[in-house]
Each structure stands twice: as structure tokens, then as C-alpha cells.
Amino acid sequence: MREITRRQAIGLGAFTLVLAGCGSDDTPAPGQAGTANRAGAMASYAVGQQFKATEPVNFSILYNNHSFYPIKNDWLFWQELTKRTNVTLNPTVVPLSDYENKRGLLIGAGDAPLIIPKTYHPQEEAFVASGAILPVSDYLDLLPNFKDKAAKWRLEPELNTLRQADGRFYLLPGIHEKSWSDYTYAVRTDILEELGLEVPKTYDDFYAMLKAMKEKYPDRYPMTDRWGVPTPGGNLFKLVARAYGTKGGWDYQHATWDAAAGKFVYTGAMPQYRQMIEYLRKLVAEKLLDPESFTQQDDPAKQKFVSGRSFVISGNAQELINSYRGPLTENIPDAKVAKIPVPTGPIGEYKHDSRLENGIMISKAALENKNFVAMMQFIDWLWYSDAGQEFAKWGVEGTTFTKDASGAYKLADDVDYVGLNAGAPKHLQKDFGFGNGVFAYGGPTKLLQSTFSEEEVAYQDVMNARQDYPVEPPHPFTEEEREQSTLWETALKDHVTQNTLRFVLGERDINEWDAYVKELEAKNSTSYITLVNTAYERFKKEHG
């Protein structure tokens, strides 16, 4: 179990001071950039105030084009955004499949748009040393809604994880009032009823459930899984590893904080990592888990599930509705499927999900733009104000949605979104541009859950009753340390990935664990962790 550091326990008053910005000698502090970059800015923009530029302004933005709702120039989103804010966005449109590559090329060539959203930490770190992106933490005084929510929701521990060795952060993240869990397991609840089983609460219960399914249906694998390509066990390893207090699959990072020891340790060599492997090895050995789960594409995995050849698969709310429930009941009319709360393990009932989302990088060219302050105010309103977040998610009241006296949202009768008005002739994302992942994320829990079904709210209630897992302390590398760590990381990650899979599938005996750890040491795992702990100690000393 991890502990909260002294810095993470700083009170609200001190946190407000931290958020006020930390200017440096070579970067103008907020409010001191002069008049040259304040054209169009509001003189007294504040929390709860509608932002509207004092003159028409245009901002370039990198746009991640989702194939489910490809961009349209006539979306109501664009028209209403300009009407409310006096801002016109000029998107550089990039397909979702090529977004990361194109973003890197544009930034490297100095051709990036001013606003660069859909960036997931630590992707921004590749652009810090060159000075291509702004240290956004220096300009938080221009973002009153961001500052207000971050202080009110006590987000300092999470924001600290974004800080670089200079104490600043370069990514403006989406922020949630509470962490929320989506990815878990979809289970055939009609099979549970048939077998007289309760929804499993722990991973021991989960094993017993699979065992009972196997006894009843010996010719099938009770569980087959998806999301194994390109990361083997992406969701499955992630969830089981969390239950043991380590990181795996999509979560895997080389270093994990050991609170008892007061230092970071190498994740792939932790005893808890071995326990995760042993649990999954047991499932494979007893034919409870399809060994193809780690190498098959998603479509074969989903087909096994919806055809009734398996009963358990990784899923989230969207996949439950879009990929599982409909096709399953077409094949097996009496079948029922539901998301189950993530089973717990030896560390107890924790929720491991972050309150931070993907976020925005700001091009260094923005600081030279005459509308820089107006742009920051606009970003603050659209992505962080209550009104902006409602607009991005739901659209225009009276056109795409209504609200009742209690503040509950209701889609217009002719508009569908996430199946809330299935069969309606129009779609909130495709036809109007709202609920767009480039703009609509983060915010108060009430807004987040406003599109959830009663079933999903019940799932969230169970997960929200759990304690948040403590956030790890920061350990940012200097540029030299990052270069050194990069030389080691690929070989280490490859070795961990390959051998984790070999152990789980029984291709390597678990009794060779000590030999495997020595192999990691030969690939510089010990040197890597020394680097991490050096960075952790330095940051703690310099920044509190």
C-alpha cells in the first residue's frame, strides 16, 4: 500500500498559492506579459463569467478526427461557439489513427497549431527540452476556472505528477471532480443466475465463478478476452495487477512506489507482480481463460462472447451497449450481460483511476500572438467552466437538450447519444458536433454522469464507495536522465512483456522467477530505479 507524501497533504490555502503560477527569469509571469498579447481579451474575466472576446479572433487547433463522428463544417457546435465567444477555431484535421505521429511532426517542424489537445501524459515530455510548448503552469492566473476547480477539488497530488524537473507542468489536463472507473469485465448474468452465483466481489470469487462455469460447460473457455493487441493483456493485466498493488498491461510503468520502503522499485520484478502472474497462470492452466486472449484481435474475441462460446470478457459502458448486448441477444434471446464492479484483491477495496484526463499543449508561438491572453481565457471557458463544459457535452438548450427543475438533462426527442434516444433521426455527435472527445471531457461528477444509464450510475455508486488509491510522488527526470532512461526502457519493457506472457501461458516455469529478475538486472533495471529514486529525492528536496 502507498502513502500520501507530505507535499500531497498541503492544505487548500497553500495549494492556491502553488496554483498562482511560478514565473521564471526567461518566461513572463502571468499578468506581466505586457499589452502586446492582450488584444481581444476581457479586462475582468472571472469564474462563472461568460467569456466573449472583445473583437473577433481566430485560433488554430489540432483536431483529432474520430471516424464515428467525422468533422463537418456546418456543425452547430462551430456556429454557436463563435456566437457565444467571438472565437472562430481553424482546425488542422488529422485522422485518429495518425494523430500522435502527425502531432510530433508538426511540432518538430515548428508548424503546430496554437492549441494542441488530445495529449496524454507523458506524451508532452518529448517536446519540453526544445521549448516547443509552453510551461502552462506559469499562466494559471489566466485560467480562473481551472484554478478554482483544481483548488476546490484538491487536485495538487495529481497535478504534481505532471511536473517536470523544473517544477513546472507543460500539459493542461482535463480534470474530474472524482476519479471514475469504466473498464472492467462484462459477465453473462443469466449464467450466474443459472448457476446460483452472486456477482463476484473479489478475485477469489472471480476464480470460483469461472470454475463453476467450466464445470457446467466443460467444452468452453468461460473467459476469452480482447484488447490483447498490441499490448498483451491490456485491460486484464491492468486490473489484476492493481488488485495486488502493482502495474500491468495498459498501466505498466517501470517504476512503482513502495510506501513501506519509502522509495520506488522496479515493477516487473516486484513480488506483487509475480502474484499477478501466478493468479493468471492458474486461470490458463485450468482452462478457465482462453490462452488466445493475449494474441487475438478484438473481433474474434467479441464473436466468441456474443455467440455464447464464452461468458466473460473485458468491457466498458460503451462496449457493453454497442458491441455486446445487442449482438448477444440476437444470437441468444434470453441472454443477459452486465458490467461488474472491478473485483478486489489483497490490497483491499481501492479505486485506482485518475482524476486527470488527456489535455492540451500550447505552442510556444502562442506567446507571441497578439491574442494570447484571449486564447487562454477562451481555453479556460470552453474546457474548464461549468457553462463551457455543459455546452461542449450537451449543446444548446432548447435545441439539442432540455433541463428540468432539478437540473437533470434530457436529450431532445429527435436526437440520440450513447443510446439514450435509440432510433432518433439525429445524433448529437455526428449531426451537431457536441459530445466531441476533443472538447468534452472532465468536469463535475453530476455532468459526467448526466449521460449515464441507471445501470451505469449503480455501477459507479459501487466503485465510488471505494477509497482512491494514493497518488505516487513525482520523480521527473532532467533531460540528461530522460535520455539515459530511454536507452534502457525499450529492452526492459520488451523483456517484461515477453516473459510475463511466457509465465502466464506456462511456457516458462514460475520457479525461474529469480533467474528472470537477474535478467532484468542485466538489462539495467537496478540502474534505472536508481535514476528514478535520485529524481524523486531531488524533486522532494527542491519543491517541498
ROKETOR-451784 format. One record per residue (C-alpha): residue number from 1; z negated, x negated, y. Coordinates in nm, 2 decimals, m for minus. Each point is the difference from the previous one (the first is absolute). Example, Ala and Ser with C-alpha at 12.3 -4.5 7.8 and 13.67 -1.06 7.14 Angstrom:
2
   num        Z        X        Y
     1    m0.78    m1.23    m0.45
     2     0.07    m0.14     0.34
REM end
This chain:
544
   num        Z        X        Y
     1     0.00     0.00     0.00
     2     0.08    m0.12     0.35
     3    m0.23     0.01     0.30
     4     0.08     0.07     0.37
     5    m0.02    m0.31     0.21
     6    m0.21    m0.04     0.32
     7     0.31     0.02     0.21
     8     0.11     0.32    m0.17
     9    m0.34     0.16     0.09
    10     0.03    m0.06     0.37
    11    m0.09     0.32     0.19
    12     0.23     0.23     0.19
    13    m0.07    m0.15     0.34
    14     0.09    m0.35    m0.11
    15     0.31     0.14    m0.17
    16     0.12     0.16     0.32
    17    m0.02    m0.34     0.17
    18     0.20    m0.16    m0.29
    19     0.27     0.26     0.04
    20     0.02    m0.06     0.38
    21     0.24    m0.29    m0.08
    22    m0.02    m0.38    m0.01
    23     0.25    m0.15     0.23
    24     0.09    m0.37    m0.02
    25     0.12    m0.26     0.23
    26     0.37     0.05    m0.08
    27     0.00     0.38    m0.04
    28    m0.07     0.23     0.30
    29    m0.31     0.21    m0.06
    30     0.04     0.38     0.01
    31     0.01     0.12     0.35
    32     0.09    m0.34     0.14
    33     0.37    m0.02    m0.09
    34     0.10     0.08     0.36
    35     0.22     0.28     0.13
    36     0.33    m0.13    m0.15
    37    m0.05     0.17    m0.33
    38    m0.16     0.32     0.11
    39     0.30     0.20     0.09
    40    m0.02     0.36    m0.13
    41    m0.37    m0.04    m0.10
    42    m0.26     0.26     0.08
    43    m0.26    m0.12     0.25
    44    m0.29     0.17    m0.17
    45     0.10     0.06    m0.36
    46    m0.31     0.08    m0.22
    47    m0.12     0.16    m0.32
    48     0.10     0.37    m0.03
    49     0.27    m0.03     0.27
    50     0.37     0.08    m0.06
    51     0.20    m0.32     0.05
    52     0.31     0.04     0.21
    53     0.18    m0.29     0.15
    54     0.04     0.02     0.37
    55     0.37    m0.06    m0.03
    56     0.24     0.03    m0.30
    57    m0.03    m0.30    m0.23
    58     0.16    m0.13    m0.32
    59    m0.15    m0.20    m0.27
    60     0.17    m0.16    m0.30
    61    m0.16     0.06    m0.34
    62     0.07    m0.12    m0.36
    63     0.05     0.32    m0.20
    64    m0.07     0.01    m0.38
    65     0.25     0.26    m0.12
    66    m0.13     0.20    m0.29
    67     0.26     0.14    m0.24
    68    m0.19     0.32    m0.04
    69     0.03     0.09     0.37
    70     0.27    m0.23     0.14
    71     0.00    m0.03     0.38
    72     0.18     0.26     0.21
    73     0.07    m0.03     0.37
    74    m0.05     0.37     0.07
    75    m0.36     0.01    m0.15
    76    m0.24     0.21     0.21
    77    m0.23    m0.30    m0.02
    78     0.21    m0.21     0.23
    79     0.06     0.27     0.25
    80    m0.36     0.11     0.02
    81    m0.13    m0.35     0.01
    82     0.21    m0.08     0.31
    83    m0.10     0.34     0.16
    84    m0.37    m0.08    m0.04
    85    m0.01    m0.37     0.07
    86     0.32    m0.08     0.20
    87     0.07    m0.26    m0.27
    88     0.33    m0.04    m0.19
    89    m0.02    m0.21    m0.32
    90     0.30    m0.21    m0.09
    91    m0.02    m0.06    m0.38
    92     0.14    m0.29    m0.19
    93     0.05     0.19    m0.33
    94    m0.06    m0.19    m0.32
    95     0.00     0.14    m0.35
    96    m0.34     0.02    m0.17
    97     0.12    m0.23    m0.28
    98     0.09    m0.28     0.24
    99    m0.27     0.05     0.26
   100    m0.21    m0.31    m0.06
   101     0.29    m0.24    m0.03
   102     0.18     0.14     0.31
   103    m0.32    m0.01     0.20
   104    m0.06    m0.36    m0.08
   105     0.36    m0.09     0.10
   106    m0.02     0.18     0.33
   107    m0.33    m0.15     0.10
   108     0.11    m0.35    m0.11
   109     0.32     0.03     0.21
   110    m0.19     0.12     0.30
   111     0.19     0.33    m0.01
   112    m0.29     0.23    m0.11
   113    m0.05     0.33     0.18
   114    m0.31     0.02     0.22
   115    m0.19     0.24    m0.24
   116    m0.01    m0.11    m0.37
   117    m0.18     0.26    m0.21
   118    m0.05     0.05    m0.38
   119    m0.15    m0.35    m0.04
   120    m0.26    m0.05    m0.27
   121    m0.27    m0.27     0.04
   122     0.04    m0.29    m0.07
   123     0.37     0.02     0.06
   124    m0.06    m0.07     0.37
   125    m0.14    m0.35    m0.08
   126     0.35    m0.14    m0.05
   127     0.08     0.05     0.37
   128    m0.33    m0.12     0.16
   129     0.06    m0.37     0.02
   130     0.33     0.03     0.17
   131    m0.14     0.22     0.27
   132     0.26     0.27    m0.07
   133    m0.25     0.28     0.01
   134    m0.28     0.08     0.24
   135    m0.37    m0.03    m0.08
   136    m0.06     0.37     0.05
   137    m0.37    m0.04     0.00
   138     0.03    m0.16     0.35
   139     0.14     0.33     0.13
   140    m0.24     0.26    m0.13
   141    m0.10     0.11     0.35
   142     0.34     0.15     0.03
   143    m0.07     0.21    m0.31
   144    m0.29     0.23     0.08
   145     0.06     0.24    m0.29
   146     0.01    m0.29    m0.25
   147    m0.32    m0.15     0.14
   148    m0.18     0.33     0.01
   149     0.08     0.09    m0.37
   150    m0.07    m0.36    m0.12
   151    m0.34     0.00     0.17
   152    m0.09     0.36    m0.10
   153     0.10    m0.06    m0.36
   154    m0.16    m0.34    m0.01
   155     0.31    m0.18    m0.12
   156    m0.10    m0.35     0.09
   157    m0.03    m0.13    m0.36
   158     0.35     0.12    m0.08
   159     0.15    m0.13     0.32
   160    m0.17    m0.34    m0.07
   161     0.21    m0.03    m0.31
   162     0.31    m0.01     0.22
   163    m0.13    m0.29     0.22
   164     0.17    m0.34    m0.02
   165    m0.17    m0.34     0.04
   166     0.01     0.04     0.38
   167    m0.21     0.32    m0.03
   168     0.29     0.23     0.11
   169     0.19     0.25    m0.20
   170     0.38     0.04     0.03
   171     0.05     0.34    m0.17
   172    m0.10     0.33     0.15
   173    m0.10     0.19    m0.31
   174     0.01     0.37    m0.07
   175    m0.37     0.11    m0.02
   176    m0.17     0.27    m0.20
   177    m0.33     0.17     0.07
   178    m0.09    m0.04    m0.36
   179     0.16    m0.18    m0.29
   180     0.20     0.23    m0.23
   181     0.10    m0.03    m0.36
   182     0.34     0.12    m0.13
   183     0.11    m0.21    m0.29
   184    m0.17     0.09    m0.33
   185     0.10     0.14    m0.34
   186     0.18     0.33    m0.07
   187    m0.14     0.16    m0.31
   188     0.11     0.30    m0.21
   189    m0.30     0.22     0.05
   190     0.13     0.26    m0.26
   191    m0.04    m0.28    m0.26
   192    m0.36    m0.06     0.12
   193    m0.06     0.37    m0.04
   194     0.15     0.00    m0.34
   195    m0.22    m0.28    m0.11
   196    m0.31     0.13     0.17
   197    m0.03    m0.30     0.23
   198    m0.13    m0.03     0.36
   199     0.19    m0.20     0.26
   200    m0.11    m0.36    m0.06
   201    m0.24    m0.14     0.26
   202    m0.03    m0.36    m0.12
   203     0.24    m0.24    m0.17
   204    m0.20     0.04    m0.32
   205     0.07     0.38     0.03
   206     0.36    m0.08     0.07
   207     0.02    m0.21    m0.32
   208    m0.17     0.28    m0.20
   209     0.26     0.25     0.14
   210     0.29    m0.21    m0.10
   211    m0.16    m0.05    m0.34
   212    m0.03     0.37    m0.06
   213     0.36     0.06     0.11
   214     0.12    m0.26    m0.24
   215    m0.20     0.15    m0.29
   216     0.16     0.34     0.07
   217     0.35    m0.14     0.06
   218     0.02    m0.32    m0.21
   219     0.38    m0.04     0.05
   220    m0.03    m0.04     0.38
   221    m0.14    m0.24     0.25
   222    m0.25     0.21     0.20
   223     0.08    m0.20     0.31
   224     0.32    m0.15     0.12
   225     0.01    m0.15     0.35
   226     0.24    m0.06     0.29
   227     0.00    m0.23     0.30
   228     0.01    m0.30    m0.24
   229     0.31    m0.15     0.17
   230     0.02    m0.23     0.18
   231    m0.38    m0.04    m0.01
   232    m0.13     0.04    m0.36
   233    m0.28     0.26    m0.02
   234     0.04     0.06     0.38
   235    m0.23     0.30     0.02
   236    m0.17    m0.02    m0.33
   237    m0.12    m0.36     0.04
   238    m0.10     0.08     0.35
   239    m0.22     0.30    m0.09
   240    m0.17    m0.16    m0.31
   241    m0.06    m0.33     0.18
   242    m0.18     0.19     0.29
   243    m0.23     0.16    m0.25
   244    m0.11    m0.35    m0.11
   245    m0.03    m0.14     0.35
   246     0.32    m0.21     0.01
   247     0.36     0.03     0.10
   248     0.31     0.06    m0.21
   249     0.35     0.14     0.01
   250     0.11     0.12     0.35
   251    m0.34    m0.12     0.13
   252     0.01    m0.35    m0.14
   253    m0.10    m0.28     0.24
   254    m0.09    m0.35    m0.10
   255    m0.35     0.01     0.16
   256    m0.28     0.26    m0.05
   257    m0.33     0.00     0.18
   258    m0.31    m0.06    m0.23
   259    m0.29     0.14     0.20
   260    m0.26    m0.14    m0.24
   261     0.14    m0.36     0.04
   262     0.08     0.05     0.37
   263     0.35    m0.14    m0.04
   264     0.35     0.08    m0.12
   265     0.10    m0.06    m0.36
   266     0.34    m0.01    m0.17
   267     0.09     0.36    m0.10
   268     0.20    m0.08    m0.31
   269    m0.28    m0.20    m0.15
   270    m0.29     0.24     0.07
   271    m0.20     0.13    m0.30
   272     0.07     0.35     0.15
   273     0.37    m0.07    m0.02
   274    m0.04    m0.08    m0.37
   275    m0.20     0.32    m0.05
   276     0.29     0.20     0.15
   277     0.24    m0.18    m0.24
   278    m0.22     0.07    m0.30
   279    m0.02     0.37     0.08
   280     0.37     0.04     0.03
   281     0.06    m0.22    m0.30
   282    m0.21     0.25    m0.20
   283     0.22     0.29     0.11
   284     0.31    m0.18    m0.10
   285    m0.14    m0.12    m0.33
   286    m0.11     0.35    m0.10
   287     0.34     0.15     0.10
   288    m0.16     0.20     0.28
   289     0.22    m0.16     0.27
   290     0.38    m0.04    m0.04
   291     0.07    m0.38     0.01
   292     0.33     0.08     0.18
   293    m0.21     0.11     0.30
   294     0.01    m0.34     0.15
   295     0.37    m0.06    m0.02
   296     0.18     0.33     0.01
   297     0.16     0.16     0.31
   298    m0.15     0.31     0.15
   299     0.25     0.25    m0.13
   300    m0.06    m0.06    m0.38
   301    m0.38     0.01     0.06
   302     0.03     0.33     0.19
   303     0.23     0.14    m0.27
   304    m0.25    m0.08    m0.27
   305    m0.26     0.19     0.19
   306     0.19     0.31     0.10
   307     0.15     0.04    m0.35
   308    m0.35     0.00    m0.15
   309     0.02    m0.33    m0.18
   310    m0.30    m0.12     0.20
   311    m0.28     0.17     0.18
   312    m0.12    m0.25     0.27
   313     0.19    m0.19     0.27
   314    m0.07    m0.17     0.33
   315     0.06     0.23     0.30
   316    m0.08     0.12     0.35
   317     0.02     0.33     0.18
   318     0.37    m0.02     0.08
   319     0.10    m0.10    m0.35
   320    m0.22     0.27    m0.15
   321     0.20     0.26     0.19
   322     0.35    m0.16     0.01
   323     0.03    m0.18    m0.33
   324    m0.25     0.14    m0.26
   325    m0.10     0.36     0.04
   326     0.34     0.17     0.03
   327     0.19    m0.19    m0.27
   328    m0.30     0.01    m0.23
   329    m0.03     0.38     0.01
   330     0.37     0.04    m0.04
   331    m0.03    m0.18    m0.33
   332    m0.34     0.13    m0.10
   333    m0.07     0.33     0.18
   334    m0.37     0.01    m0.08
   335    m0.06    m0.37     0.10
   336    m0.24    m0.08     0.29
   337    m0.04    m0.33     0.18
   338    m0.24    m0.12     0.27
   339    m0.12    m0.31     0.17
   340    m0.34    m0.11    m0.12
   341    m0.25    m0.18     0.22
   342     0.03    m0.38    m0.07
   343    m0.24    m0.08    m0.29
   344    m0.29    m0.23     0.08
   345    m0.11    m0.32    m0.17
   346    m0.28    m0.25    m0.02
   347    m0.03    m0.04     0.38
   348    m0.07     0.37     0.05
   349     0.14     0.28     0.22
   350     0.20    m0.17     0.27
   351     0.31     0.09     0.20
   352     0.21    m0.31     0.05
   353     0.27     0.12     0.24
   354     0.04    m0.15     0.34
   355    m0.02     0.19     0.33
   356     0.29    m0.21     0.14
   357     0.36     0.09    m0.05
   358     0.33    m0.18     0.07
   359     0.03    m0.08     0.36
   360     0.20    m0.12     0.30
   361     0.10    m0.35     0.11
   362     0.10    m0.05     0.36
   363     0.28    m0.25     0.08
   364    m0.09    m0.28     0.24
   365     0.29     0.12     0.22
   366    m0.19     0.31     0.08
   367    m0.24    m0.19     0.23
   368     0.29    m0.10     0.22
   369     0.13     0.36     0.01
   370    m0.06     0.18     0.33
   371    m0.13     0.31    m0.20
   372    m0.24    m0.19    m0.22
   373    m0.32     0.18     0.11
   374     0.18     0.34    m0.02
   375     0.11    m0.10    m0.35
   376    m0.35    m0.07    m0.11
   377    m0.12     0.33     0.15
   378     0.28     0.18    m0.19
   379    m0.09    m0.17    m0.33
   380    m0.37     0.09     0.05
   381     0.09     0.37     0.07
   382     0.25     0.05    m0.29
   383    m0.18    m0.19    m0.27
   384    m0.36     0.03     0.10
   385    m0.08     0.30     0.22
   386    m0.09     0.34    m0.16
   387     0.29     0.17     0.17
   388     0.25    m0.27    m0.09
   389    m0.11    m0.01    m0.37
   390     0.02     0.38    m0.02
   391     0.35     0.00     0.16
   392     0.13    m0.28    m0.24
   393    m0.13     0.18    m0.30
   394     0.05     0.37     0.07
   395     0.25     0.03     0.28
   396     0.01     0.26     0.27
   397    m0.25     0.29     0.00
   398     0.18     0.33    m0.02
   399     0.32    m0.16    m0.14
   400    m0.10    m0.20    m0.31
   401    m0.36     0.11    m0.03
   402    m0.28     0.22     0.13
   403    m0.38    m0.04     0.01
   404    m0.26     0.27    m0.05
   405    m0.33     0.04     0.19
   406    m0.17    m0.25    m0.23
   407     0.26    m0.26     0.06
   408     0.16     0.03    m0.34
   409     0.37    m0.09    m0.01
   410     0.27     0.22    m0.15
   411     0.37    m0.08    m0.03
   412     0.25     0.23     0.15
   413     0.12     0.24    m0.27
   414     0.35    m0.15    m0.01
   415    m0.12    m0.36    m0.03
   416    m0.11    m0.19    m0.31
   417    m0.20    m0.33    m0.03
   418    m0.16    m0.14    m0.32
   419     0.06     0.33    m0.17
   420    m0.22     0.20     0.24
   421     0.29     0.25     0.05
   422     0.21    m0.07    m0.31
   423     0.34     0.15     0.04
   424     0.00     0.03     0.38
   425     0.35    m0.07     0.15
   426    m0.11    m0.29     0.23
   427    m0.20    m0.31    m0.07
   428    m0.25    m0.16     0.25
   429     0.12    m0.36    m0.08
   430     0.37     0.05    m0.07
   431     0.08     0.25     0.27
   432    m0.25    m0.07     0.27
   433    m0.11    m0.37    m0.04
   434    m0.37     0.08    m0.02
   435    m0.23    m0.13    m0.27
   436     0.20    m0.32     0.02
   437    m0.17    m0.31    m0.15
   438     0.11    m0.22     0.29
   439    m0.21     0.21     0.24
   440    m0.24     0.23    m0.19
   441    m0.30    m0.17    m0.17
   442    m0.36    m0.07     0.06
   443    m0.24     0.22     0.20
   444    m0.29     0.24    m0.05
   445    m0.07     0.12    m0.35
   446     0.06     0.36     0.10
   447     0.35    m0.08     0.11
   448     0.06    m0.21    m0.31
   449    m0.11     0.29    m0.23
   450     0.19     0.27     0.20
   451     0.30    m0.03    m0.23
   452    m0.21    m0.02    m0.32
   453    m0.01     0.28    m0.25
   454    m0.34     0.14    m0.11
   455     0.03    m0.20    m0.32
   456     0.05    m0.32     0.19
   457    m0.28     0.07     0.24
   458    m0.23     0.05    m0.30
   459     0.11    m0.33    m0.14
   460    m0.07    m0.17     0.34
   461    m0.34     0.16     0.01
   462    m0.10    m0.17    m0.32
   463     0.13    m0.33     0.11
   464    m0.15     0.02     0.35
   465    m0.35     0.06    m0.16
   466     0.02    m0.37    m0.12
   467    m0.11    m0.29     0.21
   468     0.27    m0.22     0.16
   469     0.02    m0.34    m0.17
   470    m0.11    m0.27     0.26
   471     0.28    m0.18     0.18
   472     0.04    m0.36    m0.08
   473    m0.08    m0.26     0.28
   474     0.29    m0.15     0.18
   475     0.14    m0.34    m0.11
   476     0.31    m0.06     0.22
   477     0.20    m0.32    m0.07
   478     0.12    m0.24     0.27
   479     0.37    m0.06     0.00
   480    m0.05    m0.33    m0.20
   481    m0.22     0.18    m0.25
   482     0.25     0.28    m0.04
   483     0.28    m0.25    m0.07
   484    m0.22    m0.17    m0.26
   485    m0.11     0.33    m0.17
   486     0.36     0.12    m0.02
   487     0.09    m0.31    m0.20
   488    m0.26     0.11    m0.27
   489     0.02     0.38     0.01
   490     0.33     0.07    m0.18
   491    m0.08    m0.21    m0.30
   492    m0.35     0.14    m0.02
   493     0.11     0.36     0.03
   494     0.27    m0.04    m0.26
   495    m0.24    m0.15    m0.25
   496    m0.26     0.27     0.06
   497     0.26     0.28    m0.03
   498     0.16    m0.14    m0.32
   499    m0.32    m0.07    m0.18
   500    m0.17     0.32     0.11
   501     0.29     0.19    m0.17
   502    m0.01    m0.23    m0.31
   503    m0.38     0.06    m0.04
   504     0.03     0.37     0.05
   505     0.29     0.03    m0.25
   506    m0.18    m0.22    m0.25
   507     0.26    m0.27     0.02
   508    m0.27    m0.25     0.09
   509    m0.35     0.00    m0.15
   510    m0.27     0.08     0.25
   511    m0.20    m0.28    m0.16
   512     0.24    m0.23     0.19
   513    m0.15     0.12     0.33
   514    m0.17    m0.34     0.07
   515     0.33    m0.18    m0.06
   516     0.17     0.24     0.23
   517    m0.26    m0.06     0.28
   518     0.06    m0.38    m0.04
   519     0.38     0.06     0.03
   520    m0.07     0.18     0.33
   521    m0.21    m0.30     0.12
   522     0.29    m0.23    m0.09
   523     0.21     0.22     0.23
   524    m0.25    m0.06     0.29
   525    m0.21     0.32    m0.02
   526    m0.32    m0.19     0.08
   527     0.17    m0.18     0.30
   528     0.13     0.34     0.12
   529    m0.35     0.16    m0.01
   530    m0.14    m0.31     0.18
   531     0.26     0.07     0.27
   532    m0.10     0.37     0.02
   533    m0.37    m0.08     0.03
   534     0.06    m0.26     0.26
   535     0.19     0.25     0.21
   536    m0.28     0.26    m0.06
   537    m0.27    m0.24     0.11
   538     0.19    m0.11     0.31
   539     0.08     0.36     0.11
   540    m0.36     0.10    m0.05
   541    m0.13    m0.29     0.21
   542     0.25     0.04     0.28
   543     0.01     0.38     0.03
   544    m0.34     0.12    m0.11
REM end
